[in-house]
Amino acid sequence: MLKPIFKISLAIFLILVLCIPVTFIVNILLNPFWLWVENTFGIEASGHSGPADWTFEVIYFFFIIIFILGYWFLYKNKFKMQI
């Protein structure tokens, strides 16, 4: 049986790693949105070779927050159900 701290650390590591390809795919699919942001607000969001670097970081941190909160919610409810 794995210790809870090791399970949590492994889960967070996997979330961080697995969010990278998801971020890339979603960001490429959001390119029309980033073009709209650039044209509407004048913020450099899409260049000649695709979305800007900062857009990848925004999407990556968004996914990290969502997945870690989801994991935390499932982990918290798991122990609540066992009691």
Phi and psi in degrees as a GROMACS rama.xvg file:
@    title "Ramachandran Plot"
@    xaxis  label "Phi"
@    yaxis  label "Psi"
@TYPE xy
-80.9319  145.585  LEU-2
-71.3652  147.96  LYS-3
-57.1158  -38.6702  PRO-4
-65.4327  -36.1932  ILE-5
-69.0072  -40.4367  PHE-6
-61.0035  -45.3971  LYS-7
-64.8506  -43.9043  ILE-8
-62.3258  -43.0795  SER-9
-64.7296  -41.7757  LEU-10
-63.4782  -43.6309  ALA-11
-66.0143  -41.0386  ILE-12
-60.8891  -45.3824  PHE-13
-64.2734  -38.2573  LEU-14
-61.6515  -45.7291  ILE-15
-61.2623  -40.7482  LEU-16
-75.3179  -44.0453  VAL-17
-73.4184  -18.8874  LEU-18
-72.9313  -19.5723  CYS-19
-64.2446  -54.7399  ILE-20
-67.5505  -33.5766  PRO-21
-63.1399  -42.7031  VAL-22
-60.5179  -44.7678  THR-23
-61.1467  -47.9089  PHE-24
-64.6333  -46.9594  ILE-25
-64.7936  -38.9754  VAL-26
-66.4204  -38.8623  ASN-27
-65.4811  -40.2324  ILE-28
-67.7289  -25.3835  LEU-29
-87.119  7.89019  LEU-30
-54.9658  -41.8818  ASN-31
-59.5707  -37.4046  PRO-32
-63.3173  -43.9361  PHE-33
-66.2978  -33.1916  TRP-34
-64.9178  -39.8132  LEU-35
-63.9965  -43.3001  TRP-36
-59.5926  -43.6579  VAL-37
-64.4266  -44.8729  GLU-38
-71.6159  -34.1241  ASN-39
-79.6286  -45.7731  THR-40
-105.438  -7.85524  PHE-41
73.6248  19.8724  GLY-42
-95.3382  131.267  ILE-43
-67.0749  100.774  GLU-44
-117.814  -17.1032  ALA-45
-143.945  123.553  SER-46
-102.543  -166.535  GLY-47
-71.7304  -19.2287  HIS-48
-110.954  16.4186  SER-49
122.212  -169.281  GLY-50
-61.5262  151.008  PRO-51
-68.9567  161.79  ALA-52
-60.0034  -39.1192  ASP-53
-65.0467  -26.6151  TRP-54
-68.9927  -36.0971  THR-55
-63.1665  -41.3269  PHE-56
-66.107  -40.3216  GLU-57
-62.7418  -47.7553  VAL-58
-65.9981  -40.7393  ILE-59
-60.6903  -48.1677  TYR-60
-68.2274  -33.0158  PHE-61
-60.7362  -47.9127  PHE-62
-65.5444  -39.2165  PHE-63
-60.2198  -46.765  ILE-64
-62.3855  -46.2372  ILE-65
-62.4218  -47.8013  ILE-66
-70.1118  -37.2573  PHE-67
-69.2613  -39.4812  ILE-68
-64.4729  -39.3138  LEU-69
-63.3209  -43.7557  GLY-70
-63.4872  -43.3989  TYR-71
-60.8767  -43.2843  TRP-72
-62.4793  -45.0092  PHE-73
-65.8158  -41.6244  LEU-74
-64.3202  -43.1409  TYR-75
-65.15  -43.5138  LYS-76
-72.396  -25.6342  ASN-77
-62.9149  -45.7472  LYS-78
-73.2066  -28.7891  PHE-79
-66.9833  -38.6043  LYS-80
-72.7909  -27.6028  MET-81
-77.4386  -21.2356  GLN-82
